Every structure is written in structure tokens, then in C-alpha cells.
């Protein structure tokens, strides 16, 4: 019975995330802050997705079926973010990156090195727009 319950909870977690874009901070030591640009969000600046200091190993998700998260409701439409790494209250250079509305990003790094992998909801790789501010 216990293995069955573990399987059910695991599947529930996967199904929940499959209807959302997710940001996974895969860094070992630095926090990540992420703020959604208004382009594909139906919300004002107070309602848009934002996460301050997402700890190493944590994730944050927002359902693409929600107008505030993805205005079009299309899981393949791009959503643009401003992000930066934060280590002991020191904020590193900000950068922008796009993620599909139903996809996810694994991201890690520091001021000099940002590593990322972005995927569509079906698991295929996505080539994001990426820009580091000077």
C-alpha cells in the first residue's frame, strides 16, 4: 500500500506541474529572483509572477491556464523573465530569458557564469532568448 501512495503523490506532483511553467533553481549556493515581464501576462505589476530569493534546490511554478501567468493560455507561447542571482544580499548582473508557458527551466550560476536548460511541456528542448545586462 505504501508504494502505491508514493506513486500517487509523485504522479499528482508531476500532473500539477505539467499545467504550469516552472523555474528550478539548481544552484548549490545562490538564491535566484525572477520577475515576469508584462508581455504575456494578463496581470498588472502587482499580480504578475515574481519570486524573491528562490533558495537553492527550490522551484516556483505558475499555471499557464491562468490569465495572470500566461495571457494567451497557450503552453507553447513564450513568457519572458528578468532574473538575477543573489548571494548574501549581493545581487549579480540581471539577465532576461524566455520560457514556454507550459515548460520549465533548470537554472544555476553566479555573477560570471549562468547555466540554463529550458524545455517545452512535452520535454523537448527550447532555445530561449537570453540577454545579460551590462
C-alpha positions, 0 to 999 in steps of 0.5 A: 500500500505504501508504494502505491501512495508514493506513486500517487503523490509523485504522479499528482506532483508531476500532473500539477506541474505539467499545467504550469511553467516552472523555474528550478533553481539548481544552484548549490549556493545562490538564491535566484529572483525572477520577475515576469515581464508584462508581455504575456501576462494578463496581470498588472505589476502587482499580480504578475509572477515574481519570486524573491530569493528562490533558495537553492534546490527550490522551484516556483511554478505558475499555471499557464491556464491562468490569465495572470501567468500566461495571457494567451493560455497557450503552453507553447507561447513564450513568457519572458523573465528578468532574473538575477542571482543573489548571494548574501544580499549581493545581487549579480548582473540581471539577465532576461530569458524566455520560457514556454508557458507550459515548460520549465527551466533548470537554472544555476550560476553566479555573477560570471557564469549562468547555466540554463536548460529550458524545455517545452511541456512535452520535454523537448528542448527550447532555445530561449532568448537570453540577454545579460545586462551590462 
